[in-house]
Amino acid sequence: MPNILALDISSTAIGWCYLQDDRAPLAKSIALGSKADIAGRCAKAQAEVGLLIAACGSVDCVAIVR
């Protein structure tokens, strides 16, 4: 099975799950803040997803939930 990073991104939070073969799934959420302006939330989301991908190490596939 490929290593899969699933993302559920809204304007106020990012939910994610990382699936690897023979390991328990890792899942958490990242709050982007609901009172910050949308440009700031988008910048934070970009930075957080970049850090998440780097932390996962090996990502073969990204799934985005809408």
Backbone bond lengths (Angstrom), bond angles and torsions (degrees), N, CA, C in turn:
res aa  C-N    CA-C-N  psi(-1)  N-CA   C-N-CA  omega(-1)  CA-C   N-CA-C  phi
1 M - - - 1.452 - - 1.532 108.34 -
2 P 1.320 117.35 138.08 1.461 119.21 176.64 1.530 111.07 -72.61
3 N 1.317 116.75 158.47 1.467 121.69 173.45 1.520 107.68 -77.73
4 I 1.333 116.22 123.62 1.460 121.26 -173.02 1.524 109.80 -119.54
5 L 1.322 116.04 130.60 1.457 122.87 172.43 1.518 106.83 -109.01
6 A 1.328 116.92 116.05 1.456 122.10 179.40 1.523 108.47 -103.83
7 L 1.332 116.28 133.28 1.461 122.26 -178.15 1.518 110.52 -123.15
8 D 1.314 116.14 137.03 1.461 123.37 173.07 1.529 105.14 -125.42
9 I 1.322 115.90 100.05 1.464 120.60 -170.91 1.522 110.11 -110.21
10 S 1.327 115.67 128.40 1.461 121.30 172.79 1.533 107.47 -119.72
11 S 1.306 116.93 -174.22 1.464 120.07 -179.78 1.526 112.40 -78.25
12 T 1.335 117.78 -7.27 1.467 120.61 -178.74 1.522 114.75 -124.11
13 A 1.346 117.42 -10.33 1.467 119.37 -177.70 1.525 111.14 -159.93
14 I 1.332 114.46 158.67 1.460 121.67 173.24 1.526 106.62 -122.95
15 G 1.309 116.57 119.28 1.455 120.95 171.30 1.513 107.37 -98.31
16 W 1.323 117.75 139.93 1.459 119.33 -179.42 1.514 111.12 -143.60
17 C 1.322 114.61 155.68 1.457 122.89 176.19 1.527 107.49 -143.99
18 Y 1.331 116.06 132.73 1.466 121.23 178.93 1.521 107.68 -114.53
19 L 1.324 115.59 121.34 1.464 122.00 -177.77 1.520 109.90 -111.00
20 Q 1.334 115.97 126.25 1.452 122.74 176.20 1.521 108.37 -127.38
21 D 1.314 115.60 149.88 1.458 120.94 178.66 1.531 110.02 -61.67
22 D 1.313 117.41 134.81 1.467 124.43 175.92 1.536 114.35 62.89
23 R 1.328 118.35 23.12 1.473 121.58 175.54 1.516 109.01 -134.34
24 A 1.310 115.04 153.72 1.462 119.37 176.32 1.530 108.92 -68.74
25 P 1.327 118.28 143.03 1.461 120.63 178.34 1.531 111.30 -62.75
26 L 1.318 116.25 144.57 1.454 122.24 172.66 1.521 106.91 -104.50
27 A 1.324 117.29 130.90 1.460 120.07 -178.91 1.521 109.86 -145.23
28 K 1.314 115.81 138.27 1.465 122.07 177.55 1.515 108.78 -157.01
29 S 1.320 115.52 -179.10 1.458 120.16 173.39 1.525 109.44 -133.67
30 I 1.311 114.96 155.63 1.455 122.77 179.22 1.517 107.41 -124.19
31 A 1.325 117.16 120.59 1.464 121.25 178.25 1.527 109.55 -79.00
32 L 1.328 115.78 134.10 1.464 121.09 177.96 1.524 111.50 -100.69
33 G 1.317 116.23 -10.20 1.464 120.67 -178.54 1.518 109.97 90.34
34 S 1.292 115.94 138.37 1.468 119.20 -178.73 1.528 112.15 -102.51
35 K 1.312 116.82 -11.73 1.468 119.29 -177.04 1.524 112.93 -101.47
36 A 1.327 117.18 -14.51 1.459 120.27 177.64 1.529 109.39 -72.67
37 D 1.323 116.82 155.45 1.459 118.93 178.42 1.532 109.76 -67.26
38 I 1.329 116.09 157.52 1.457 121.17 -173.24 1.528 111.64 -62.76
39 A 1.320 118.31 -34.23 1.472 120.29 179.08 1.530 110.29 -63.07
40 G 1.317 116.98 -41.19 1.458 121.23 177.87 1.516 112.20 -66.06
41 R 1.341 116.57 -39.28 1.465 120.35 178.47 1.514 111.26 -67.02
42 C 1.328 117.23 -38.79 1.472 120.91 177.72 1.522 110.66 -65.46
43 A 1.323 117.46 -41.63 1.470 120.93 178.23 1.526 110.28 -63.47
44 K 1.336 116.64 -42.20 1.465 119.95 178.69 1.526 110.27 -65.76
45 A 1.324 118.01 -40.39 1.465 121.46 178.98 1.525 110.31 -61.98
46 Q 1.328 117.76 -43.68 1.464 121.03 178.95 1.522 110.82 -60.79
47 A 1.324 116.56 -45.40 1.464 120.28 -179.85 1.531 111.21 -65.08
48 E 1.317 117.35 -44.05 1.463 121.57 -177.91 1.528 111.56 -65.36
49 V 1.330 118.22 -41.06 1.465 120.40 179.23 1.529 109.67 -67.48
50 G 1.318 117.97 -37.70 1.459 120.69 175.84 1.514 112.07 -60.69
51 L 1.325 116.38 -44.77 1.471 120.93 177.32 1.527 111.17 -63.93
52 L 1.317 116.31 -40.07 1.464 121.30 -179.59 1.525 110.91 -63.25
53 I 1.319 117.22 -45.73 1.469 120.85 179.25 1.525 110.02 -62.63
54 A 1.326 116.96 -42.38 1.466 120.48 179.01 1.529 110.91 -64.15
55 A 1.331 117.50 -39.74 1.465 121.52 -178.47 1.528 111.88 -69.11
56 C 1.329 117.12 -32.81 1.465 120.30 -179.92 1.522 111.18 -69.19
57 G 1.303 117.12 -27.61 1.467 119.97 179.14 1.503 112.44 83.39
58 S 1.298 117.18 -83.00 1.460 121.75 -176.09 1.526 110.18 -107.95
59 V 1.323 116.42 107.45 1.462 121.98 177.12 1.524 107.29 -117.63
60 D 1.331 116.19 117.39 1.452 120.78 179.91 1.526 112.25 -91.94
61 C 1.327 115.85 -26.42 1.465 120.36 -174.69 1.524 108.54 -150.80
62 V 1.328 115.65 141.22 1.467 121.66 175.06 1.510 107.74 -116.84
63 A 1.331 116.49 128.87 1.460 122.22 176.77 1.518 107.61 -112.66
64 I 1.327 116.22 130.07 1.462 120.81 179.32 1.512 108.40 -113.18
65 V 1.311 116.09 123.05 1.466 122.46 -179.36 1.520 107.88 -91.26
66 R 1.336 117.08 137.29 1.452 119.36 177.40 1.497 110.30 -113.96
